Amino acid sequence: MHEVYTYPNSQSQFLRAAKVIPSGVYGHLGPAEGCFIPIEAYPLFGDRAQGSYIWDIDGHRFIDYMCAYGPNILGYNDPDVDEAARKQREKGDCMTSPSTVMIDFAELLVDTVASADWAFFAKNGNDVTSMAVMAARAYTHRKKIVFFKGYYHGVSPWTQKIDYPGIIEEDVMHNIYIPWNDTAALERAFAENRGEIAAVIGQPYMHGNFMDNQLPETGFWQKVRKLCTDNSTVLIVDDVRAGFRLDLKGSDHYFGFEADLICFCKALANGYNVSALCGKEFLKNTISSLSYTGSYWLSAVPFAAGIACIEKMKRIDSPKILLDKGNRLRTELMKAAVEYGFDLRVTGMPSLFYLRLADDDSLMLHQRWIAECVRRGVFFTSHHNHFINASLTDRDIDETVEIAKEAFSEVRNQM
Amino acid sequence: MHEVYTYPNSQSQFLRAAKVIPSGVYGHLGPAEGCFIPIEAYPLFGDRAQGSYIWDIDGHRFIDYMCAYGPNILGYNDPDVDEAARKQREKGDCMTSPSTVMIDFAELLVDTVASADWAFFAKNGNDVTSMAVMAARAYTHRKKIVFFKGYYHGVSPWTQKIDYPGIIEEDVMHNIYIPWNDTAALERAFAENRGEIAAVIGQPYMHGNFMDNQLPETGFWQKVRKLCTDNSTVLIVDDVRAGFRLDLKGSDHYFGFEADLICFCKALANGYNVSALCGKEFLKNTISSLSYTGSYWLSAVPFAAGIACIEKMKRIDSPKILLDKGNRLRTELMKAAVEYGFDLRVTGMPSLFYLRLADDDSLMLHQRWIAECVRRGVFFTSHHNHFINASLTDRDIDETVEIAKEAFSEVRNQM
């Protein structure tokens, strides 16, 4: 039996944080809108990380299936990536002129990503999804944008909802929302807005929160691609979350189509802070025409880290590793659930799996099971997809399944 | 006489970059919209940096007065900042839970910045100016935003111009533009839009491009502050560029008023990638209510760097150092100009000085003088304010003035 963790240090530090930081810990790392792990089970503050593990400030080790919500793809503190970054840092990082590692990184992306004729770098996923939409509007001289319901494309006003604080109707009045996998709805949207749709933006599959994740139905993306081409609409793939976990050539390539613009961020440099927009030649001049820059966008260290990260992902064929590990974990977790009489749904791609205990529509039973896993050292989360990293070992998976069983047993006993 | 540089490596690398990167080098670091240094004088790519110097890929050294457009405030590769960052990196950077250095950094900002009751961290200056505007709209339930003509607040659509590519009228239809230092115009704006103005956003003084920089007239900010208070409008200070170069307590404090929200980025961590929004207690819950996060926003290394940077700025009283160095440089440059029969205007704060040769309205003479300085190893730029860093030596200033004189002489000979 595994130790059941308590978090006195995290909880006292959270009170300290809440005095000087709105929400204490905000965003996707925070308890309010992020992980939905019950607070009594939540390691709010991390002390250190290595490989597939994080340690919290109460001294507990966790097998980490969130991977910093995506950036950790090779394992925390990967020696090859860190060494490349360290060498670049000795020369310079954020300088008055960019380093030529920027060119090296762009060339590597163009060589690697199927739909990339060029690359443009920024800091946030949100920077590049926003730039993609601006580019589509600039190129087409149209205003409307089609979204798939359940989407997440960042935090800029154009991608938020009308009832969110700080958003005004003008931010979202040209947004059209259609159901995922519904090509008939997309056809209707094009028919009803002829010559007005600048872009269709979508994640490669529906990995939204609070919902079983859905892969594209056969032919879905090919139909979307054809409708965009036929209507001279720009097709934007937001690969910020899934990018490089399915296919190093891009998740569009994995699903058998080509985007016009594709957005990368999280797994691009194993946690070093960089994002990238890649795209087709016909949009390159439009990108050049936009007024778009940032204080740190040409910092050299993240570029050096990104080169080392992509080269290593190629060398070890990381998508296959992630798929194999994810498949094994999925199979064994589902088997364990059956053993304890539970109906565990594991959806989405195995490298980005989403979990839901389907025995209870309120999701409370699910949250309790997740909490019992976390408190025993497996960092799952309640209503967000998970992430596999390449340093996860078979022994980690064995231990994860053991802990999942203890958690099932605990939840069963409480019922 | 100093060597006159040529740039064969930069020029060939630029051709390589242009194949895979829109514009080759984009944004404020690029030749197109950034520095306006004539291309034959422009070191497009940096190799390394140390202290007050950058070296380009043709092996030339420059005394750098752009400081990566602001981030370099202590000197490149500052040993104290780099050591703090290195130590944190060994533990962890971008993890599934934030490190408590986030709290330490927030507490330090609250202790340091006069108008800060709390701090919220992101990656770009643009992230925090955008968040400030969203917070003002959420708090006031109003839409209109007042800008001072000549402003720059980042690249999001709300802050761009209607005729910029990719911008639609709905992005900017609630923007009101008034002249800098014109309190009568601001009063009229409030009268004509009673109960409708969510925020006034301004840089602490007018340090726009292509214009002599203008300090606030006596009583200007106090009048703006009063109008905002009287109209329940949020006063946002964009201290991204000037922050920590005038006053460690904030540039609002330097000019004798308090902002409701204040935005920091460039000088916050000596080039490590982090930005911060700070503000008053009454807006803290509004900030908490916004949906606003990013993949790397809680990365620990930039926080550790930021703490070391602010502590060192306090220890050495960096604003005084920058002011003294800037004053000396300004005085000697103006004296040198007179010696060669030129009318050199040096405007703005000495730590962020703006240069203009006023002998020629076309600005071509000015650009030629800048080019002659750059080609001899002084990285000035044509139509953007400059930045002083604390590692700049008296000897650097002496050499700068010598080179400026050679450049004046060269321009005089060409006339």
Interface residues (C-beta under 8 A of the other chain):
Chain A: Q13 R16 A17 K19 V20 I21 P22 S23 V25 Y26 G27 H28 L29 A32 E33 G34 P43 L44 F45 G46 D47 R48 A49 I54 D56 I57 F62 D64 M66 C67 A68 Y69 G70 P71 N72 Y76 N77 D82 R89 E90 K91 G92 D93 C94 M95 T96 S97 P98 S99 T100 M102 I103 A106 E107 L109 V110 D117 W118 A119 F120 K123 N124 G125 N126 D127 S130 V133 M134 A135 R137 A138 K143 G154 V155 S156 P157 W158 Q160 Y164 P165 G166 I167 I168 E170 D171 M173 H174 V240 C265 K266 G271 Y272 N273 S275 K284 N285 T286 I287 S288 S289 L290 S291 Y292 T293 G294 S295 Y296 W297 L298 S299 A300 P302 F379
Chain B: Q13 R16 A17 K19 V20 I21 P22 S23 V25 Y26 G27 H28 L29 A32 E33 G34 P43 L44 F45 G46 D47 R48 A49 I54 D56 I57 F62 D64 M66 C67 A68 Y69 G70 P71 N72 Y76 N77 D82 R89 E90 K91 G92 D93 C94 M95 T96 S97 P98 S99 T100 M102 I103 A106 E107 L109 V110 D117 W118 A119 F120 K123 N124 G125 N126 D127 S130 V133 M134 A135 R137 A138 K143 G154 V155 S156 P157 W158 Q160 Y164 P165 G166 I167 I168 E170 D171 M173 H174 V240 C265 K266 G271 Y272 N273 S275 K284 N285 T286 I287 S288 S289 L290 S291 Y292 T293 G294 S295 Y296 W297 L298 S299 P302 F379
